[in-house]
C-alpha cells in the first residue's frame, strides 16, 4: 500500500526497500574504501608509486619503465605482485595463482 514520503511523493514498499539497499551499499563502499586505504598503507612507497602512476595517472607499463630506468617486464611483474598482494590482504583472491602453480606442476 503506497504511503506519503517526506517530500509529499507517494512511496511504495519497493522504493523504501531500494532506499535501504542503497544505504547498505554506501555503507559497504565506505568499509571497503577504508580497507583499501589500510592495505595501501601496508605497501612500500615504491609499490604505491607504481599503482599511482599506472591507475591514477594512467601511464602505460612502458612509460613507467622509462621513468624508472627499468624494463617493461620488471614493471609488469611488480604491478602483478602488488595487485596480488592487495587481493590477498583484502580477501579478494581470484584463485588464479593457485591454478597457475598447478599448471606448472608446483606445489602451493
Wavefront OBJ file of the C-alpha trace (Angstrom):
o trace
v 0.000 0.000 0.000
v 1.504 3.370 -1.001
v 2.328 5.909 1.699
v 3.270 9.578 1.517
v 7.012 10.183 1.804
v 8.806 13.109 3.422
v 8.538 15.384 0.400
v 4.935 14.540 -0.367
v 5.645 11.914 -3.004
v 3.906 8.608 -2.860
v 6.256 5.788 -1.985
v 5.827 2.067 -2.039
v 7.442 -0.717 -0.136
v 9.610 -1.366 -3.194
v 11.053 2.156 -3.203
v 11.648 2.014 0.560
v 13.500 -1.300 0.117
v 15.543 0.178 -2.732
v 16.459 3.104 -0.492
v 17.566 0.737 2.264
v 19.618 -1.241 -0.248
v 21.313 1.966 -1.451
v 22.149 2.919 2.133
v 23.634 -0.519 2.759
v 25.636 -0.296 -0.478
v 27.000 3.120 0.531
v 27.952 1.777 3.959
v 29.619 -1.243 2.347
v 31.567 1.048 -0.006
v 32.748 3.100 2.955
v 34.005 -0.022 4.714
v 35.649 -1.255 1.522
v 37.356 2.114 0.952
v 38.676 2.009 4.498
v 40.051 -1.496 3.948
v 41.691 -0.461 0.674
v 43.297 2.579 2.341
v 44.633 0.347 5.117
v 46.017 -2.187 2.614
v 47.595 0.592 0.523
v 49.282 1.857 3.684
v 50.976 -1.510 4.077
v 52.658 -1.201 0.671
v 56.110 0.277 0.238
v 56.451 3.791 -1.165
v 57.707 2.305 -4.454
v 54.703 -0.011 -4.712
v 52.250 2.819 -4.015
v 54.024 4.970 -6.615
v 53.713 2.237 -9.243
v 49.981 1.949 -8.586
v 49.523 5.729 -8.637
v 51.291 6.079 -11.967
v 49.530 3.105 -13.537
v 45.973 3.589 -12.250
v 45.958 7.236 -11.154
v 47.905 8.888 -13.959
v 47.063 6.071 -16.390
v 50.666 5.643 -17.502
v 51.484 2.541 -19.509
v 53.935 -0.015 -18.204
v 56.371 1.192 -20.868
v 56.061 4.815 -19.665
v 56.605 3.779 -16.044
v 59.628 1.710 -17.063
v 61.125 4.746 -18.813
v 60.627 6.884 -15.684
v 62.339 4.308 -13.513
v 65.024 3.183 -15.921
v 63.709 -0.384 -15.651
v 62.380 -2.848 -18.210
v 58.699 -3.063 -19.090
v 58.804 -6.681 -17.907
v 60.071 -5.580 -14.482
v 57.235 -3.050 -14.178
v 54.641 -5.593 -15.300
v 55.845 -8.205 -12.817
v 55.955 -5.697 -9.945
v 52.436 -4.474 -10.712
v 51.132 -8.044 -10.817
v 52.813 -8.856 -7.486
v 51.418 -5.722 -5.848
v 47.894 -6.369 -7.146
v 48.045 -9.978 -5.942
v 49.240 -8.811 -2.507
v 46.338 -6.371 -2.273
v 43.873 -9.092 -3.305
v 45.261 -11.340 -0.585
v 45.075 -8.653 2.097
v 41.564 -7.684 1.053
v 40.368 -11.271 0.893
v 39.590 -10.919 -2.794
v 41.945 -13.568 -4.146
v 40.950 -14.905 -7.522
v 42.473 -18.310 -7.059
v 44.308 -17.749 -10.332
v 47.732 -18.060 -8.704
v 46.822 -21.453 -7.283
v 45.681 -22.529 -10.731
v 48.877 -21.243 -12.327
v 51.008 -23.180 -9.854
v 49.029 -26.352 -10.521
v 49.505 -25.943 -14.272
v 53.258 -25.513 -13.785
v 53.338 -28.600 -11.588
v 54.436 -26.716 -8.461
v 53.004 -27.265 -5.028
v 51.499 -24.231 -3.323
l 1 2 3 4 5 6 7 8 9 10 11 12 13 14 15 16 17 18 19 20 21 22 23 24 25 26 27 28 29 30 31 32 33 34 35 36 37 38 39 40 41 42 43 44 45 46 47 48 49 50 51 52 53 54 55 56 57 58 59 60 61 62 63 64 65 66 67 68 69 70 71 72 73 74 75 76 77 78 79 80 81 82 83 84 85 86 87 88 89 90 91 92 93 94 95 96 97 98 99 100 101 102 103 104 105 106 107 108
